[in-house]
Amino acid sequence: MASLQPPRRHGNPRTAAESVIFYLPAKLLPWQEELIAKRVGLVKEGLEKEWESWKEERKKGEEEVSNLKKQAEELSKELPVDEEEMKDE
């Protein structure tokens, strides 16, 4: 069976096909417009979900950092301090 794509000497043909750029025609058929609109909606929804999860993760990270800073301050108050070490700094 003849292939529509030229033979490749190296690389995975599946990944090579995924990297091909396709251009939209000047005029779309109604079913194509519906398909593109649906795809745009799905992509937008996915991006919004990803953005919300990123914001939550960032908030958790900031809280963790502030808790660690508080713990470090408390520990530094509890630990004895050598006056000689303070003079060196």
N, C-alpha and C positions, 0 to 999 in steps of 0.2 A: 504494500500500500504506500503510495507516495505521500510525503509530508508537505504541508503547505509552507513550512518554514525551512530556511536553508539549514543544511547539516552543520552541527557545531563540533568543533574539535575539542573543546573543554567546557566545563561549567555545566550546571544543572539546567536543562531546557525549561523546567518549570519555573525556576526563579528568574530566568532570563525573560520569559513571557510575562511575568508579573511586573517587570520594570518597564514595559513598553508604555509610552504615552499615547493616549487616545484623545482625539479632538472631537468636540461636539459639532454636529452639522449645523448649518445656518438655520434650517427649519427642522423642528422636531415633530414627530407624529404624536397624537394625543397620548398614546400609551407610554411613549418615551418621556413625555413631560410628567406624567403621573409617577413613573418610576424614579425620575430624577427628584421630584418633589418629595417623594417618600424617603429616598436616600438622604436628602438634605436634612429632613426632619430627624431621621435616625442618628445621623452624625451630630446634629446640634444637641439632641437629647443625651447622647453618649458623652459629649464634651462637657455638658452641664454637670452630669453625674461625676465625671472625673474631677472637675474643678471643685465640687463640693467635698469630695473625699480628700482632695489635696488640702483644702482649707482646714478640714477636721484634723488631718494628720499634722499639719503645721501647728495648729493650736495645741495639740497634745505635746508636741515637741517643745514648744515654748514653755508650757506648764512644767514639763520635766526639767528643763534647764533652770527655770526659776526655783524649783524645789531643790535641785542640786546646789544652786548658789546659796540658798538658805541653810542647807545642811553644812556646807563648807564654812559659812560664817559662824554657825553654832559650834562646830568642831574647833575652829580657830580660837574661839573664846575659851573653850574648855582646856585646850592644850597649854602646857606651860611654855613661856617664851624666854629664851636665853637673851640676855641683854647684849651679849657679845655678837650674836647673830644679827641683831637689829642694827648694831653699829656698822657691820660689814655692808649692809644694804644701803 
